[in-house]
Amino acid sequence: MLNHDSSFEYQLQREWEAAEGYLRRAQRILAITHVAPDGDAIGSLLGFTLAMRGAGKLVTPACQDAAQVRYDYLSGIHEIKQSADGNYDLIVALDASDLQRLGNVFVPAQHARLPIVVFDHHITNTLFGLVNVIEPNVSSTCELVLKLIRRMDLPLTAEIATALLTGIVTDSLAFRTSNTTPDTLAAAMDLMKTGVSLAEITRKSLVLRTYDSLKFMAAGIMASQLEDGIVWACITRKLRREAGYKEDRGDGNLVNTLITAMEAHIAAVFVENADGSIEIGFRAAPGYDVSQVAFELGGGGDPAAAGCTLPGPMRDAVNRVLPRLRQVIREA
């Protein structure tokens, strides 16, 4: 995890300068975001890709898992590759807190020799890049991509603004999270000046959902439990099939709904993947921090939103995680 000592700001500026240098020299860039991508992952990936292409770079956007259909309105969404064959001279990792979060798109035999530049806002980032631009005080990685565009004096098109505003809106839950700052609102305002609609992006990225996902959400809520200030649910492969949910991974934003329970300090959703592993999403109410728990378990994130993946079976993952979450509540 990052430490904010007296030299942090100085080192951050050096990282920004180094990142710009690599980007200006690179010609063929592989841009990768994290597995099970959310709005900030997809938004930063596409915003970066479009901006760098505007600078004359050849950029391949990649992600192990397909984006949710709710993001189909984003330009370039169907160009995202799920593998990364080809010759590149630079890898850029976006919104990923560690190398494992890049999934199977990153192939050590092919990519380990390449320099990696990381743009991320998670405090649990392991600094896995040669260059690491990490700002945990911003609401989203999309804010960092906007800062990069300004620093490099690149054109800001409506398509880029739509992608970046999507990430800001989704990661801040429409400007409701504790890491929403005046700078976040200023960034959103600048993006809106390109002509994009905040209301429409909020509606598409946060409000609208398929009927299948509503049924899946209902099944997840019915399967949830509340105890000791923790609300949690287990999403098995069987539950997913019975609910008729077509998305093969993820919780359908169930964890964001569970944390809205007035009695809950922390929410957790355990999702059984096809390979038997258990993907866990955490959310925390103000005053509670789930990032350290996720980090200890090999994951990462922010104090209010984090995640990790554990070996199955489901019962073992739940029994391992819940006592640690109870400890967080006791110590808060």
N, C-alpha and C positions, 0 to 999 in steps of 0.2 A: 504494500500500500504506500501511497505517497505521504511524504512528511513535509509539512509547511514550515521550513526553517527560514532563517533570515536571508538565505541565498536563493530562495525559490523563485522570486520574480526575476532576478538576474539570470538564472539558469533558463527560465522559461523564454526570455527574450533570445538567448543563444539558440534554443531549440527552434524557435520561429525562424530565425535567420538561416539556420541550417536546412530546415524544411523547404524554405523558399529556394535555396540554392539547388537542392536536389530536384525540385520540381521544374525549375527553369532549365536545367541541363537534360532532364529525362525526355525521351521521345516516345517510348512505348511503356505505358504504365498499367499495371494490374491493380485495380482498386477492389478491395475485399471488405465486406462487412460481416457481422457476426451471424451465427446460426439462429434459426427461428427469429427472423428479423422483425423488429417493430417499426413504427413510423419514423423514428429518428435514424435508425439504421438505413432504411430504404431512402429516406429523404436526403441524408448526408451522402450516401453512395451516388445517387443520381445527380444531386446538386453539384458534387465535386466532379463527376464525370462530364457533365455538360459544360461546366466552367472551364475545365482543362481542355476539352475539345475546342472551346472557343479560343483558347490560347495556341491552337495548332498541334496539340498533343494527341497521340493515338492512345485511347483509354479503353480498357476492357473492364466493365463492372461485373463483379462476381459475388455469389452468395451460395452457400451449400443448399439452403432451403428456399423454395419459392416464396415470393411475397404474397400476403393475403390479397384476396380479390378486391378488397375495399380500396386498395391503392392503384387500381387500374387507370385512374385518371392522370397519373403521373407520366410525363414524357420520358420515354426510354425504359419503361418498366419491363417491357417484353424483350429488351436487349440484355438483361442480366443473365449471365451464364452461371451454370451450376458446376462447372469445371473450368480449369484455367490452363489448357494447353496453349502453347505459343511461346514466343521469345519476347522477354521483357527486360527492361533495364532498371525498373524500380517497382516496388510494391508499396502501396499505400493502404494501411489498415484504418478503417473508420468505425468508431463507436464500439470497438472491441477491447476489453480490458486485459486479455491475455491471448497468447498464441493459439491455445486450444479452442478459443471461441471462434476462430476463423474456420474451424471444421475441416472437412476433407478437401476444400478448395486449395488450401495451402498444403503442398506436397513437398516435404523436405528435400527429397531427391532432386526435384526440379527447381525449387525456389530458395533453398537455404543460402545459396551464394549471393542472392540479391539483397541490396540494402532495403530496409523496411522503414518507412516513415509512418508514425502513428499519430492520428488525431482522435482524441477521446476526452470525455468529461467525467469519467468514473474515478472516484477517489481510490478505488481498489486496483487501478491499472498497475501492472507488474513491470512497466517500462521495457517491454520486449523488443522494441524497435531500435535501430541504430540512432534514429532521431525520434523523440517523444514529445509531441505538443499536447500536454495534458492540462486542462483547466477545470478542476472540479467545482469551481464556483459558478460556472455557466449552466444554463438549464438544459442544454442539449449539444450534441456534436454539430448539429446544423448551425448553431451560432458560431462555432469555430470555422466552419466552411465559409460562412459569410465574412468573417474576419479575414480569412485567407484571400478571398476575392477582392476585398478592399486593399489589402496589403500589396497584392500583385497587380492592382489596377485593371482587373478583368471586367468585361461587360456583365451586367446583371440583367438577364432576360426574364420575362414572365415565367418561362418554363423552369428556370433555375429557382426563381423566387417561390414558385408553387411547391417545389420539392423541399426547399429549406423551411418554408413556413409550416409545411406538414410535420416536419420533425420537431419544430419548436412547439407547435400546438399539442402534439400527442405526448411528448415527454413532459410538458408542463401541465398536462391535463387541462388545456385551455386556460393557462395562466393561473392555476390554482395551487401549484406545489410551492414548497417553501424556498426552492431555489429560483423562483421567478423574481427577477430583479428589474430595476429601471432599465438596465442594458438589454434585458430580454424584450421588454416592451418597445424599446427604441429599435431593436433589430426587426421586430415584427412590423413596426411602422414603416421602416425603410423598404421592407419587402412588399408591403401593400402599395407603396408608391409606384411599383411597376404595373399596377392595375389588377393584381390578383385579389380575390375576395376572401377575406378572413372568415366570413360567415359560411361561405360555400365549402372552404377547406375544412373548417371545423365540423360541418355537417357530414361531409364525406369520410373524414378520417376518424371521427369519434362517435358520431351519432348513428349513422346508417349501419345496418347489419342485415345479413340474409336471414330468412325465416328459419333455415336449418340451424344457424348459429344461435338464434333465440331459443330454440328447443334444446340445444346443447347447453346453453347458459342455464335454462330452467332445471335441467337434469343435474348440472353441477351444483346449483344452489340447494336442491333437494338432498344431495349427497353430502353437504357440508355439515360441519360440527363447530360449536362454539364452546370454549372452555378456557378459563383463566385469562381472558382478554385476547385469546387467539382464536381466529376463525380459519378453518382449513377444509379443504376438499381433496378427495382422491379421484383422479380421472383415469380409469382403467381403459384398456383397449376395448373391453366388452361394453362399457358405458358409452364410449364413442360410437361403436357400431350400432347400439340400440337407439341412440339419439339420432342416428342418420347423418352425423356431421362429416362433411367431406374433407375438411382440412386434416391432413395426416399428423400434424404436430401442433403444439401449442394448446392453450387453455381457452381460446376464444375471448380473451380479456376478462375471464371470470375473476381473477385475483383483484382486478381494479374495482369490480363490483362488490366483492366480499369486504374490502377494506372500508366501504361506506357504511357498514353496520356500526351503529352508535356505540355498541358494547365492545367493539374490536379495537385493540391497540396494534395488532399485527395480523396480517392475512398471509396464508400460504396455500398454494395449489400444487399438488403432486401429480404429474402427468406421466403415465406409462408410455414409453416410446416403443416402436416396433422391435427394437433390439433388446428390450427388457430393461434398459436403463430408465431412471426416473428423473425427469426434468422438473425442477422446483422453482416457482416464482414467488418472491416475497414482496409485500408492501407493508409500509409502516405509517402510522399516524404521527403527526408532529410530536417531537420529544422522544421518539424511539428510533433506533438505528439498526437496520438489518444488513448493512453492508459487511460488517465484520463477520457475521455468521456465514454469509455467502462466501466470503474470502477464505475463511477457515476450511470450508468444504470444497475448495477448489474453484469457486466461481468469483463473482464480483458484482459491482453495481454502486448505487448511491445509498445514502442512509435511508431514503424513503422507498427505494425500488431496487431490488437486487435479485440475483438468481444463481443457480448452480445445477449441476447434474451429478447424480449419485448412482452407483450400481443398484440393481433391484435385489430382491423383490420389493414391492411397494411397502409392505409391513416394516421391513428393516429400515427403509429410508425414513418413514414417518417416526419410528421409535428413536432414530438417531437425531432427528431435527427438532422435534417438539420440545424435549427438555432444554435444548439450547435456546429456543425462543422464549421459553418461560423464564430462563435466566436473564435474558435481555430485559424483560418486563420488570423483574424484581430489582434489577440494578439501575433502572431508568430514574 
